[in-house]
């Protein structure tokens, strides 16, 4: 357990059914296909691009594209020995030795190799740029990967060594190259017309890397219908067989998987836009993982075990730093009329009321979570500011219109925007609901909206972890999921320092300094820990809620449903 987690748990409810399936269960009692509903769209196989990271890809493909670690329910990266091992090695700088399981092979028969690690590093490092200095890879975050100086890999080999830059010992290196981070490099190499990715990266061949990056950015978008196994190979217990909004994403057991056989041969992932009431009534949804209150009128009923709990995702408004909110003064004026306390009271803790920790109150830090020792002094920077709607503080800037975008439909977020609009109207600030069914965080960077309502790092659905690195990096220059395009050199420096700092007192000082800047510049406004609802059909075994970016599907290969 991380040293940061010391304060009492949220107490939101018991874990959903967790039980071993005993040998007395008859095979004819087992349901052959399990339906899993999430509150995000499925647009791509690649969960690492800006829009891919904000999609449901991480929840859907965690057991299709596994890595050297996975995110457990506590939000901590746990080693995945089925894929390989990672261990420190001697060296002047932090050096990690990776060994991929000799049996690891993609569903198309091509071995999993260190080339896959090289591709993940190249994409996430931000190092490779085009002739105009633009980043070739549309990677959502550079955290950790930008600290690696090089990845030594003989093309096609099963081992690799990552050597970090001097002074850049990334503290959370165990979470690198994790679930959904490793994309099949042999597919990208074939599409780009290069012998292998490792050679192209080592040679720093601009033309070759540009083609590799173009495919990595765009080549894995999900088509409707059957998925070409040569384009979408799996390295996990499941492989993706087909996808359509009407029939969902169909995952089937991967015959080439070398680990324990999946508990159920077929999983159907139902994305946002599915008629959940109809699907649950027909028995097509057995596990539901959505934002609490996001689906109006949805009641799983007696056929499900249901728990609602605070998640590690920080519900927040991410503000543009151009257009109507181009000045810090305008952003502070808008923040002044947002009724954060009232939003928490009415929408932020449905069905639970912990005295401390996650979900216990208005969120007053963008960087650290309420169940950590750092939270008290860091959150204290906010004082009692920006809790109640303050018409006086919000007035005087002149007429202001703020378009708030989010992935719709979402009843809770629609109610959030409506409450903000009502509170801001007396101050002369017009708040417009700009939620759409095809909304993506990139819309904020494109100037199509003035504010984004979402979770940690702008994710519409499941998000967050037990780490302060992703939140602060989402406000750092050069990080592509900094969709508000906030630029502050000191905050960027602090993000880099927090990535390698392990001493609690120095982490505290850096986080306090960052929050002082952020409450003044106001690139975002934290609201509360997003409440999540997980519903599991009666008779389900081994389904465990995971209120992090991994979602309930983190261990879907263990699910068994008995009737």
KATA-V939507 format. One record per pair of residues at least 12 apart in sequence whose C-alpha atoms are under 6 Angstrom apart, sorted by sequence separation. I is the first residue (numbers start at 1). J is the second residue. D is the distance in Angstrom with one decimal. If there is no record, write none. Layout:
I|J|D, I|J|D
This chain:
68|80|5.1, 86|98|4.6, 150|162|6.0, 239|251|5.5, 253|265|5.0, 358|370|5.4, 85|98|5.7, 150|163|5.5, 238|251|5.9, 239|252|5.6, 252|265|5.6, 357|370|4.7, 358|371|5.7, 41|55|5.5, 42|56|5.4, 85|99|5.3, 123|137|5.3, 149|163|5.7, 227|241|5.5, 238|252|5.3, 252|266|4.5, 357|371|4.0, 365|379|5.1, 40|55|5.9, 41|56|5.5, 68|83|5.7, 84|99|5.4, 124|139|5.6, 148|163|5.8, 149|164|4.9, 227|242|5.1, 238|253|4.5, 239|254|5.3, 251|266|5.7, 364|379|4.8, 477|492|5.9, 40|56|4.9, 68|84|5.8, 84|100|4.1, 148|164|4.0, 149|165|4.8, 226|242|4.1, 237|253|6.0, 238|254|4.7, 251|267|5.1, 476|492|4.5, 83|100|6.0, 84|101|4.7, 125|142|5.4, 147|164|5.7, 148|165|5.7, 225|242|5.4, 237|254|5.3, 457|474|5.5, 542|559|5.4, 83|101|5.5, 124|142|4.9, 147|165|5.9, 225|243|5.4, 250|268|4.6, 344|362|5.9, 541|559|5.8, 192|211|5.0, 224|243|5.4, 225|244|6.0, 249|268|5.5, 541|560|5.2, 125|145|4.8, 192|212|5.1, 224|244|4.9, 237|257|5.3, 249|269|4.9, 540|560|5.8, 124|145|5.4, 125|146|4.0, 147|168|5.6, 248|269|5.6, 540|561|4.3, 248|270|4.9, 473|495|5.7, 539|561|5.5, 472|495|5.6, 491|514|5.9, 539|562|5.0, 121|145|5.7, 188|212|5.8, 144|170|5.8, 408|435|5.2, 401|429|5.8, 403|431|6.0, 407|435|5.7, 408|436|4.9, 399|428|5.5, 400|429|4.8, 401|430|4.6, 402|431|4.8, 403|432|4.7, 404|433|5.4, 405|434|4.5, 406|435|4.5, 407|436|5.6, 408|437|4.7, 401|431|5.8, 404|434|5.2, 405|435|4.6, 407|437|5.6, 403|434|5.7, 395|427|4.8, 407|439|5.0, 394|427|5.7, 391|427|5.1, 445|483|5.0, 114|153|6.0, 444|483|6.0, 445|484|5.8, 113|156|5.4, 114|157|5.8, 155|198|5.7, 113|157|5.6, 114|158|5.6, 405|449|6.0, 113|158|5.0, 114|159|5.9, 114|160|5.7, 341|387|5.2, 403|449|5.1, 406|452|6.0, 340|387|5.0, 403|450|5.1, 404|451|4.7, 405|452|4.9, 406|453|5.3, 310|358|5.9, 402|450|5.5, 404|452|5.6, 310|359|5.1, 339|388|4.8, 336|386|5.4, 339|389|4.6, 338|389|5.4, 337|389|4.1, 336|389|5.9, 337|390|5.2, 336|390|5.4, 337|394|5.7, 100|158|5.1, 336|394|5.2, 100|159|5.9, 99|159|4.5, 98|159|5.5, 333|394|4.1, 98|160|5.2, 120|182|5.9, 97|161|4.6, 96|161|5.7, 96|162|5.2, 116|182|5.7, 95|162|5.7, 95|163|4.6, 116|184|5.9, 116|185|4.9, 94|164|5.4, 115|185|6.0, 93|166|5.3, 94|169|5.3, 137|213|5.2, 136|213|5.8, 138|217|5.9, 338|420|5.4, 115|198|5.4, 465|548|5.4, 464|548|4.9, 463|548|5.0, 464|549|5.1, 337|423|6.0, 463|549|3.6, 337|424|5.0, 462|549|4.9, 49|138|5.3, 50|139|5.9, 462|551|5.8, 49|139|4.5, 50|140|4.2, 48|139|5.7, 49|140|5.1, 48|140|5.9, 77|175|5.2, 368|468|5.6, 367|468|5.4, 367|471|5.5, 367|472|5.7, 70|178|5.7, 68|177|5.9, 69|178|4.5, 70|179|5.3, 67|177|5.8, 68|178|5.0, 67|178|4.2, 67|179|4.2, 66|179|4.1, 66|180|5.7, 65|180|5.0, 296|411|5.6, 294|410|4.6, 295|411|5.8, 62|179|5.4, 294|411|4.6, 62|180|5.7, 294|412|4.8, 293|412|5.3, 108|233|5.9, 107|233|5.3, 106|233|5.9, 107|234|5.2, 106|234|5.3, 106|235|4.5, 320|450|5.3, 320|451|5.9, 319|451|4.5, 318|451|5.5, 318|452|5.0, 378|512|4.9, 317|452|5.5, 317|453|4.7, 316|453|5.9, 316|454|5.8, 315|454|5.6, 316|455|5.9, 315|455|4.4, 314|455|5.0, 313|455|5.3, 314|456|5.0, 313|456|5.1, 107|256|5.3, 313|463|4.9, 313|464|4.3, 312|464|4.7, 312|465|5.7, 321|484|5.9, 363|526|5.8, 320|484|4.5, 363|527|5.3, 319|484|5.7, 362|527|5.9, 363|528|4.6, 362|528|5.1, 65|234|5.9, 64|234|5.4, 65|235|5.4, 66|236|5.7, 359|529|5.5, 65|236|5.6, 64|236|4.4, 63|236|5.3, 64|238|5.0, 45|220|5.3, 64|239|5.5, 44|220|5.7, 44|221|4.1, 43|221|5.9, 44|222|4.8, 43|222|5.4, 340|527|5.9, 331|522|6.0, 328|521|5.1, 319|523|5.3, 319|524|5.3, 318|524|4.3, 317|524|5.4, 317|525|5.1, 316|525|5.6, 316|526|4.3, 316|527|5.1, 315|527|5.5, 315|528|5.4, 314|528|6.0, 315|529|5.7, 314|529|4.8, 315|530|5.2, 313|529|5.8, 314|530|5.9, 313|530|5.6, 311|529|5.8, 310|529|5.7, 311|530|5.5, 310|530|5.8, 311|531|5.8, 310|531|4.3, 309|531|5.5, 309|532|5.5, 308|532|5.5, 308|533|4.3, 307|533|5.7, 307|534|5.5, 306|534|5.7, 306|535|4.2, 41|271|5.3, 305|535|5.6, 40|271|5.7, 41|272|5.2, 304|535|5.8, 305|536|5.2, 35|267|5.9, 37|269|5.7, 40|272|4.8, 304|536|5.1, 33|266|4.7, 34|267|4.9, 35|268|4.8, 36|269|4.8, 37|270|4.5, 38|271|5.4, 39|272|4.7, 304|537|4.2, 33|267|5.6, 36|270|5.9, 303|537|5.9, 304|538|5.3, 303|538|5.7, 311|547|4.6, 312|548|5.5, 292|531|5.3, 292|532|4.7, 291|532|4.4, 292|533|5.0, 290|532|5.8, 291|533|5.9, 290|533|5.5, 289|533|5.9, 289|534|4.6, 288|534|5.4, 288|535|4.9, 287|535|5.6, 35|284|5.5, 36|285|5.7, 287|536|4.6, 35|285|4.3, 286|536|5.8, 35|286|5.1, 36|287|4.8, 37|288|4.8, 38|289|5.2, 39|290|5.0, 286|537|4.9, 36|288|5.9, 38|290|5.7, 263|557|5.7, 262|557|4.5, 263|558|5.0, 263|559|5.6, 264|560|5.8, 12|309|4.6, 263|560|5.6, 170|499|5.7, 171|500|5.0, 170|500|4.6, 169|500|5.5, 141|479|5.4, 12|352|5.5, 140|480|4.9, 140|481|4.9, 11|354|6.0, 10|354|5.3, 10|357|5.5, 9|357|5.9, 10|358|5.2, 8|357|5.8, 7|371|4.8, 7|372|5.9, 5|371|5.8, 6|372|5.8, 5|372|4.8, 4|372|4.8, 4|373|5.9, 75|465|4.3, 76|466|5.7, 75|466|4.6, 54|459|4.5, 40|461|5.4, 39|461|5.7, 50|481|5.9, 73|546|4.3, 75|548|5.9, 71|550|6.0, 59|550|5.3, 59|551|5.4, 59|553|5.8, 19|541|5.3, 18|541|5.5, 19|542|5.7, 18|542|4.5, 18|543|6.0, 16|544|5.8, 31|561|5.5, 30|561|5.7, 31|562|5.9, 30|562|4.5, 29|562|5.3, 29|563|5.4
